[in-house]
Amino acid sequence: MTPADPTSPLSQPGDAPASAALLERARAVTPGGVNSPVRAFRAVGGTPRFMASGRGPWLTDVDGREYVDLVCSWGPMILGHAHPAVLEAVRDAAGRGFSFGTPSENEVLLAEEIVDRVGPVDRVRLVSSGTEATMSAIRLARGFTGRSLVVKFAGHYHGHVDSLLVSAGSGLATFALPDSAGVPAEMAAETIVVPYNDVPALEAVFAARGGEIACVITEAAAGNMGVVPPQPGFTQALRRVTAEHGALLVSDEVMTGFRVGRAGWWGHEGVDVAPDLMTFGKVMGGGFPAAAFGGRADVMALLAPDGPVYQAGTLSGNPVATAAGLATLRACDDALYARLGEVARAIADAASAALSDAGVPHRVQWAGSMFSVFFREGEVRTYDDARAQDAAAFGRFFHAMLDAGVYLPPSAFESWFVSGAHDDAAVERVVAALPAAARAAASGS
């Protein structure tokens, strides 16, 4: 897609009257005018952009402005928007029916693809969202162990499951809310929060209550407080401590799964850290609502109808969503992952150079091709580290990039994503916008 002319009346900085009008209409019928809180721009201010279409690396809003997309629907659009192979698969599947409420071949094919890619997964159950996947994995872990306590890490986000909305990242980090209203205290009490990358703290919790802990759930590489990978040896410690105490290790790869490599983050860590259960989403749905959880055969055998742990979903394994996911995964080859790395590195290096030139303290961190620019000095290892950044400077940077036709995540606590469709023209648009955005971040106004 050809970028819009930046001198066009439809491309003037900060001009979004159609989006503003839609937001007012939306507020009358939807809380906050949005269907997921981070979309509301509350962390950065201004009017959220309502998008009309996407093609390749470009988004076009309802005001006719075009943007290089560095959100990629928060990760799923690894091939870019409206990729021809995915579009063809969706059209073919939709032409044969939208939903059957019965098993279909597509769900078998998608499950086989996941099992083939990810060594620790012997069996997989398809669901419709990452939240549903983590909720079901936790229930299964409790059913398998006969225990109730769950250990999670501060700043890790596993969807809006009641018991996991404790010291979570993502939107909760954006709004500085440690917990969510509506979560009963007794349910929150079933979750123990431990600092991320802190092995002694984990060992202390297990020494005190190991016999009550059903599982540890962890983002394979944290991406919901910004990208914070596990420190060397941390994942190995998780595997060792849980095994010693008979608890399960649940690795949340909703974000990293198939995004950072063919086998997700597990493919980087290796066989000695195989989790008992894993959760997936985003990329595996190709932009459609699809997710999954899976793992060891003996654990998965407890799921209904074979076992006593109940889980169900009317649209689970939807034939159109599974067609999109299967077409997406089949296109995710080594060449694609190499391209993602090249594009991400070019953008991140240019961002770092521009911020350095402007005198803005910053830190770039990586998980595969996922990266975040933290507006602070020094390595980010924990949730507290992530929160100790200059969110106001990020807001100024964000709006300068937006005005220049680059759509970043509207929060300092998120990952930046690229796609295989990000070509030289898209990268050049981003690189050209960075110096002025860095100066805006430095300006304090």
C-alpha positions as CSV (number, residue, x, y, z in Angstrom):
1,M,0.0,0.0,0.0
2,T,1.3,3.5,-0.9
3,P,1.6,5.7,2.2
4,A,-0.6,8.8,2.4
5,D,0.8,12.1,1.3
6,P,1.8,13.8,4.6
7,T,0.8,17.2,3.2
8,S,-2.7,16.0,2.5
9,P,-5.6,17.6,4.5
10,L,-6.4,14.1,5.7
11,S,-2.9,13.7,7.1
12,Q,-2.5,16.7,9.3
13,P,-1.0,16.0,12.7
14,G,-3.5,15.5,15.5
15,D,-6.5,15.8,13.2
16,A,-9.0,13.0,13.8
17,P,-12.5,14.4,13.7
18,A,-14.1,11.2,12.4
19,S,-12.4,9.2,15.2
20,A,-13.5,11.7,17.8
21,A,-17.1,11.5,16.6
22,L,-17.1,7.7,16.7
23,L,-15.6,7.8,20.2
24,E,-18.5,10.0,21.4
25,R,-21.0,7.6,19.8
26,A,-19.2,4.7,21.3
27,R,-19.2,6.2,24.8
28,A,-23.0,6.3,24.7
29,V,-23.2,2.5,24.3
30,T,-19.8,1.1,25.5
31,P,-17.9,1.8,28.8
32,G,-15.1,4.2,27.9
33,G,-16.0,3.9,24.2
34,V,-13.7,0.9,23.8
35,N,-13.9,-2.9,24.1
36,S,-10.4,-3.3,25.7
37,P,-9.1,-0.6,28.1
38,V,-5.7,0.1,26.6
39,R,-7.3,1.1,23.3
40,A,-8.7,4.2,25.1
41,F,-5.4,6.2,25.0
42,R,-5.9,7.0,28.7
43,A,-2.1,6.4,29.3
44,V,-1.0,8.8,26.6
45,G,-4.0,11.1,26.2
46,G,-5.7,12.2,23.1
47,T,-8.3,10.6,20.8
48,P,-7.9,6.9,20.1
49,R,-7.8,6.2,16.4
50,F,-10.7,4.2,14.9
51,M,-9.3,2.1,12.1
52,A,-11.1,1.4,8.9
53,S,-8.8,-1.0,7.2
54,G,-5.4,-2.7,7.2
55,R,-3.1,-3.9,4.4
56,G,0.3,-5.3,4.8
57,P,2.2,-3.1,7.4
58,W,-0.3,-0.2,7.0
59,L,-3.4,0.8,8.9
60,T,-5.9,3.4,7.6
61,D,-8.1,5.2,10.1
62,V,-11.6,6.6,9.5
63,D,-10.1,10.0,8.8
64,G,-8.1,8.6,5.9
65,R,-4.7,8.8,7.6
66,E,-2.3,5.9,7.1
67,Y,0.1,4.6,9.7
68,V,2.9,2.1,9.9
69,D,1.5,-0.5,12.3
70,L,3.8,-1.4,15.1
71,V,1.0,-3.0,17.2
72,C,0.0,-5.7,14.8
73,S,-3.2,-6.3,16.7
74,W,-1.0,-6.8,19.8
75,G,0.9,-9.6,18.1
76,P,-1.3,-11.8,15.9
77,M,-0.6,-10.1,12.6
78,I,2.8,-11.7,12.1
79,L,2.3,-11.8,8.3
80,G,0.8,-8.3,8.1
81,H,-2.8,-7.3,7.5
82,A,-5.0,-9.2,4.9
83,H,-2.2,-11.6,3.9
84,P,-3.3,-13.3,0.6
85,A,-2.8,-16.9,1.8
86,V,-4.8,-16.2,5.0
87,L,-7.5,-14.3,3.2
88,E,-7.9,-17.2,0.7
89,A,-8.1,-19.7,3.5
90,V,-10.7,-17.7,5.4
91,R,-12.8,-17.1,2.3
92,D,-12.8,-20.8,1.5
93,A,-13.7,-21.8,5.1
94,A,-16.4,-19.2,5.4
95,G,-17.9,-20.3,2.1
96,R,-18.4,-23.8,3.6
97,G,-20.0,-22.5,6.9
98,F,-19.2,-20.2,9.8
99,S,-19.7,-22.6,12.7
100,F,-20.9,-26.1,13.1
101,G,-21.0,-26.9,16.8
102,T,-19.4,-30.2,15.8
103,P,-15.8,-31.4,15.3
104,S,-14.2,-30.4,12.0
105,E,-11.0,-31.3,10.2
106,N,-9.5,-27.8,10.5
107,E,-9.3,-28.1,14.3
108,V,-7.5,-31.4,14.0
109,L,-5.1,-29.9,11.5
110,L,-4.4,-26.9,13.7
111,A,-3.9,-29.0,16.8
112,E,-1.5,-31.3,14.9
113,E,0.5,-28.2,13.8
114,I,0.9,-27.0,17.4
115,V,1.9,-30.5,18.7
116,D,4.4,-30.8,15.8
117,R,6.0,-27.5,16.6
118,V,6.2,-27.6,20.4
119,G,7.9,-30.6,22.0
120,P,6.3,-30.5,25.5
121,V,2.8,-30.5,24.0
122,D,1.4,-34.0,23.6
123,R,-2.3,-33.0,23.5
124,V,-4.0,-29.7,22.9
125,R,-7.4,-28.2,23.5
126,L,-8.6,-25.3,21.4
127,V,-10.5,-22.4,23.0
128,S,-11.3,-18.9,21.9
129,S,-9.1,-16.5,23.9
130,G,-5.9,-16.3,25.8
131,T,-7.8,-15.6,29.0
132,E,-9.9,-18.8,28.5
133,A,-6.7,-20.8,27.8
134,T,-5.0,-19.7,31.1
135,M,-8.2,-20.0,33.1
136,S,-8.6,-23.6,31.8
137,A,-4.9,-24.5,32.4
138,I,-5.1,-23.3,36.0
139,R,-8.3,-25.4,36.6
140,L,-6.6,-28.4,35.1
141,A,-3.5,-27.9,37.2
142,R,-5.6,-27.8,40.3
143,G,-7.6,-30.8,39.3
144,F,-4.4,-32.8,38.6
145,T,-2.6,-31.9,41.8
146,G,-5.6,-31.7,44.1
147,R,-4.2,-28.4,45.4
148,S,-5.5,-24.8,45.2
149,L,-2.7,-22.2,45.4
150,V,-1.3,-20.6,42.3
151,V,2.0,-18.8,42.2
152,K,2.4,-15.9,39.6
153,F,4.9,-13.2,39.1
154,A,4.4,-9.5,39.6
155,G,3.9,-7.7,36.3
156,H,2.9,-10.9,34.4
157,Y,-0.5,-10.7,32.8
158,H,-2.5,-13.9,32.0
159,G,-5.8,-12.5,30.9
160,H,-8.6,-11.2,33.0
161,V,-9.0,-14.3,35.2
162,D,-10.2,-13.3,38.6
163,S,-7.5,-15.1,40.6
164,L,-4.7,-13.8,38.3
165,L,-5.6,-10.1,38.4
166,V,-3.2,-9.6,41.2
167,S,-0.1,-7.5,40.5
168,A,-0.7,-7.9,36.8
169,G,0.8,-6.0,33.9
170,S,-0.7,-5.0,30.6
171,G,-3.7,-2.6,31.1
172,L,-3.4,-2.8,34.8
173,A,0.2,-1.6,34.6
174,T,-0.9,1.2,32.3
175,F,-3.5,2.4,34.8
176,A,-1.4,1.7,37.9
177,L,-4.1,-0.6,39.4
178,P,-2.6,-3.3,41.5
179,D,-5.8,-5.3,41.4
180,S,-9.3,-5.2,39.8
181,A,-12.5,-4.3,41.6
182,G,-14.9,-7.2,41.5
183,V,-12.3,-9.8,42.5
184,P,-13.3,-11.4,45.8
185,A,-10.6,-11.2,48.5
186,E,-10.9,-15.0,49.0
187,M,-10.2,-15.6,45.4
188,A,-7.2,-13.3,45.3
189,A,-5.9,-15.1,48.4
190,E,-5.6,-18.3,46.3
191,T,-2.7,-16.5,44.3
192,I,0.7,-15.9,45.7
193,V,2.7,-13.1,43.9
194,V,6.5,-13.4,43.7
195,P,8.9,-10.9,42.2
196,Y,9.9,-11.9,38.7
197,N,13.4,-13.2,38.1
198,D,13.9,-13.7,41.9
199,V,14.8,-17.4,42.5
200,P,15.4,-17.0,46.3
201,A,11.8,-15.5,46.7
202,L,10.4,-18.4,44.7
203,E,12.3,-21.0,46.8
204,A,11.1,-19.3,50.0
205,V,7.4,-19.5,49.0
206,F,7.8,-23.2,48.2
207,A,9.6,-23.9,51.4
208,A,6.7,-22.4,53.3
209,R,3.7,-23.6,51.3
210,G,5.0,-26.0,48.7
211,G,2.5,-28.8,49.6
212,E,-0.4,-26.4,48.8
213,I,0.8,-25.1,45.5
214,A,-0.9,-26.5,42.4
215,C,1.2,-24.6,39.9
216,V,3.5,-21.7,38.9
217,I,2.3,-19.8,35.9
218,T,4.7,-17.5,34.1
219,E,4.9,-15.6,30.9
220,A,7.6,-17.5,29.0
221,A,9.2,-14.1,28.4
222,A,7.3,-11.2,29.9
223,G,5.7,-8.8,27.4
224,N,2.9,-7.2,29.4
225,M,5.1,-4.9,31.5
226,G,7.2,-4.2,28.5
227,V,9.6,-6.9,27.2
228,V,11.5,-8.4,30.1
229,P,13.0,-11.8,29.3
230,P,13.8,-14.3,32.1
231,Q,17.3,-13.9,33.5
232,P,19.7,-16.8,32.6
233,G,18.8,-19.8,34.7
234,F,15.5,-18.5,35.9
235,T,13.3,-20.8,33.8
236,Q,15.5,-23.7,34.8
237,A,14.9,-22.8,38.4
238,L,11.1,-22.7,37.9
239,R,11.3,-26.2,36.4
240,R,13.5,-27.5,39.3
241,V,11.5,-26.0,42.1
242,T,8.1,-27.1,40.8
243,A,9.3,-30.6,40.2
244,E,10.8,-30.9,43.6
245,H,7.4,-30.0,45.2
246,G,5.1,-31.8,42.9
247,A,3.6,-28.7,41.4
248,L,3.0,-28.1,37.7
249,L,4.8,-25.5,35.6
250,V,2.5,-23.5,33.3
251,S,4.2,-21.5,30.6
252,D,2.0,-18.7,29.1
253,E,3.1,-18.4,25.5
254,V,0.0,-16.5,24.4
255,M,2.2,-13.6,23.3
256,T,5.5,-15.4,22.5
257,G,4.1,-18.5,21.0
258,F,5.0,-18.7,17.3
259,R,5.9,-15.0,17.4
260,V,9.5,-15.4,18.6
261,G,10.2,-18.5,16.7
262,R,8.7,-21.7,15.2
263,A,8.4,-23.3,18.7
264,G,7.9,-20.1,20.6
265,W,10.1,-19.1,23.6
266,W,10.4,-22.8,24.6
267,G,12.3,-23.3,21.3
268,H,14.9,-20.8,22.7
269,E,15.1,-22.3,26.2
270,G,15.5,-26.0,25.3
271,V,14.3,-29.4,26.4
272,D,15.6,-29.2,30.0
273,V,12.9,-26.6,30.8
274,A,9.8,-28.3,29.3
275,P,6.7,-27.1,31.1
276,D,3.8,-29.3,32.1
277,L,1.2,-27.1,30.5
278,M,1.4,-24.3,28.0
279,T,-1.0,-21.7,26.7
280,F,-1.2,-20.1,23.2
281,G,-3.1,-17.5,21.4
282,K,-2.6,-14.4,19.1
283,V,-0.4,-15.7,16.2
284,M,-2.1,-19.1,16.2
285,G,-5.4,-17.5,15.3
286,G,-4.1,-15.4,12.5
287,G,-6.1,-12.4,13.7
288,F,-9.3,-14.4,14.6
289,P,-10.4,-15.4,18.1
290,A,-8.5,-18.6,18.7
291,A,-6.3,-19.9,21.5
292,A,-5.2,-23.2,23.0
293,F,-3.8,-24.9,26.0
294,G,-1.9,-28.1,26.0
295,G,0.9,-30.2,27.6
296,R,1.7,-33.6,29.0
297,A,-0.6,-36.4,27.9
298,D,-1.3,-37.6,31.5
299,V,-2.3,-34.1,32.6
300,M,-4.4,-33.4,29.6
301,A,-6.2,-36.8,30.1
302,L,-8.0,-35.3,33.0
303,L,-10.0,-33.0,30.7
304,A,-13.7,-33.9,30.0
305,P,-14.9,-35.9,28.3
306,D,-12.0,-38.3,29.2
307,G,-11.6,-37.0,32.8
308,P,-13.3,-35.0,35.6
309,V,-12.0,-31.5,34.8
310,Y,-14.7,-29.7,32.9
311,Q,-14.0,-27.3,30.1
312,A,-16.2,-26.4,27.1
313,G,-16.8,-23.7,24.5
314,T,-19.5,-23.2,21.9
315,L,-17.1,-21.6,19.3
316,S,-14.0,-23.6,20.3
317,G,-12.2,-24.8,17.2
318,N,-14.3,-22.5,15.0
319,P,-13.7,-23.6,11.3
320,V,-13.0,-20.1,10.0
321,A,-10.7,-19.1,12.9
322,T,-8.8,-22.4,12.6
323,A,-8.4,-22.0,8.9
324,A,-6.8,-18.5,9.5
325,G,-4.6,-19.9,12.2
326,L,-3.4,-22.9,10.2
327,A,-2.6,-20.7,7.1
328,T,-0.7,-18.3,9.3
329,L,1.4,-21.0,11.0
330,R,2.2,-22.7,7.7
331,A,3.6,-19.4,6.5
332,C,5.8,-18.9,9.6
333,D,9.0,-20.3,8.3
334,D,12.7,-19.6,9.0
335,A,12.8,-16.9,6.4
336,L,9.9,-15.0,8.0
337,Y,11.5,-15.1,11.5
338,A,14.8,-13.9,10.0
339,R,13.0,-11.0,8.3
340,L,11.2,-10.1,11.6
341,G,14.5,-9.9,13.4
342,E,16.0,-7.7,10.7
343,V,13.1,-5.3,10.7
344,A,12.8,-5.1,14.4
345,R,16.6,-4.5,14.8
346,A,16.6,-1.7,12.2
347,I,13.7,0.1,14.0
348,A,15.0,-0.5,17.5
349,D,18.5,0.7,16.6
350,A,17.2,3.8,15.0
351,A,15.0,4.5,18.0
352,S,17.9,4.1,20.4
353,A,20.1,6.4,18.3
354,A,17.5,9.1,18.1
355,L,16.8,9.0,21.8
356,S,20.5,9.1,22.6
357,D,21.0,12.1,20.3
358,A,18.1,13.8,22.1
359,G,19.5,13.0,25.5
360,V,16.5,10.8,26.5
361,P,17.3,8.0,29.0
362,H,16.2,4.7,27.6
363,R,16.7,1.0,27.5
364,V,15.8,-1.4,24.6
365,Q,15.0,-5.0,25.6
366,W,14.2,-8.1,23.5
367,A,12.5,-11.4,23.3
368,G,13.0,-12.7,19.8
369,S,11.8,-10.0,17.5
370,M,9.5,-8.5,20.2
371,F,11.1,-5.5,21.8
372,S,10.3,-2.6,24.1
373,V,11.8,0.9,24.6
374,F,11.8,1.7,28.3
375,F,12.1,5.4,29.1
376,R,14.7,4.9,31.8
377,E,18.3,3.9,32.3
378,G,19.5,0.5,33.3
379,E,18.3,-3.1,32.8
380,V,14.7,-3.9,33.5
381,R,14.4,-7.2,35.4
382,T,11.3,-6.7,37.5
383,Y,7.9,-5.1,37.6
384,D,9.2,-2.4,39.8
385,D,12.0,-1.7,37.4
386,A,9.4,-1.4,34.5
387,R,7.3,1.1,36.5
388,A,10.3,3.3,37.2
389,Q,10.3,4.9,33.8
390,D,9.2,8.2,32.5
391,A,5.7,7.5,31.2
392,A,5.1,11.2,30.4
393,A,8.1,11.2,28.1
394,F,6.7,8.1,26.4
395,G,3.4,9.9,25.9
396,R,5.1,12.8,24.1
397,F,7.1,10.4,22.0
398,F,4.0,8.4,21.1
399,H,2.0,11.4,19.9
400,A,4.9,12.7,17.8
401,M,5.1,9.3,16.1
402,L,1.4,9.1,15.7
403,D,1.4,12.6,14.0
404,A,4.1,11.3,11.7
405,G,2.1,8.3,10.7
406,V,3.5,5.6,12.9
407,Y,1.1,3.7,15.2
408,L,2.9,2.5,18.4
409,P,1.3,0.7,21.4
410,P,-0.5,3.4,23.4
411,S,1.3,2.4,26.6
412,A,4.8,2.4,27.8
413,F,4.2,-1.1,29.2
414,E,3.8,-3.0,26.0
415,S,5.8,-4.7,23.3
416,W,6.4,-3.3,19.9
417,F,5.6,-5.8,17.1
418,V,6.6,-6.0,13.4
419,S,5.4,-8.3,10.6
420,G,6.8,-10.0,7.6
421,A,5.0,-7.3,5.5
422,H,7.1,-4.4,6.9
423,D,9.0,-3.5,3.8
424,D,11.6,-0.8,3.2
425,A,9.0,2.0,2.7
426,A,7.4,1.1,6.1
427,V,10.7,1.0,7.9
428,E,11.8,4.3,6.3
429,R,8.6,6.0,7.5
430,V,9.4,4.9,11.1
431,V,13.0,5.9,10.9
432,A,12.2,9.3,9.5
433,A,9.8,10.0,12.3
434,L,12.1,9.1,15.2
435,P,14.4,12.1,15.6
436,A,11.5,14.6,16.0
437,A,9.7,12.2,18.3
438,A,12.8,11.8,20.4
439,R,13.1,15.6,20.7
440,A,9.5,15.8,21.7
441,A,10.1,13.2,24.4
442,A,13.0,15.3,25.7
443,S,11.1,18.6,25.6
444,G,8.8,18.1,28.5
445,S,6.0,19.7,26.5
